[in-house]
């Protein structure tokens, strides 16, 4: 099993938490290969990552890239760094692999990923992923897609590296950025969705539960989706991967995702276990609890 991450020093702790959750929940007997694409992870962070072998054994390789390669790629929010684009280099960086499972570093894994890894991909299926219902249809034409197209979340993707290499993937990505740069809103996701359009295998949404599914759980039947409604509902009820999308992450006290406690659990298994919220204030306490009360009230009314 080959799993790749894009990591910089700012996200090293969160990568460690994601990796701890992965190692805890993999089926017995699997020793995963972890490929870390980075612009230079310092020795202290690498030492902390290596300490996670106390959970279970794994192999790890660090692949260094230059930020200069991404100088023309836009950033649209303070919490997003150029590391989000590192995944676009994977077909070239892993020339001896036919496929890799790419994972973001704002995830918690609470089940075995072997079934996802073993998903077969044909030559016409370049990517396997789950739909992101949080992206509005009227945005898609601005990046060269149609409103009726489905849009996947790129935080969990099984990449057919061989097919991507054969189809000039990296140059297609660069061309998209040159052509659509002013319209890019969801960074690497926009690139991947445009370039891989009509070449997507839709996997079970339980492998990438984004906040929009939780927030809209009471009205999932209203969304046009490649996923069956019962699969979407099962994903909300029992996700294998929880993806903390948005600017408020589970390492922020103000995070409003009801599953943020999962992060704290796996944090306790890492060398970063003494981490303290930098934003735990009375104001955030009140705001967060008022938000949850309003959410509960809205769901009771079904609106």
Secondary structure, DSSP 8 states (H G I E B T S, - for coil): -EEEEEE-GGGHHHHHHHHHHHHHHS-TT---EEEEEES---HHHHHHHHGGGGTS--EEEEEE--GGGGTTS---STT--GGGGGGGGHHHHTTT-SEEEEE-SSEEE-S--HHHHT----TT--EEEEE-TTS-HHHHGGGT--TTS--EEEEEEEEEHHHHHHTTHHHHHHHHHHHHGGG-SSTHHHHHHHHTTT-EEE--GGG-B-HHHHHTGGGGGGS--SS-HHHHHHHHHS-SEEE--SSS-TTSTT---TTTHHHHHHHTTSTTTT---TT--HHHHHHHHHHHHHHHHHHHHT-
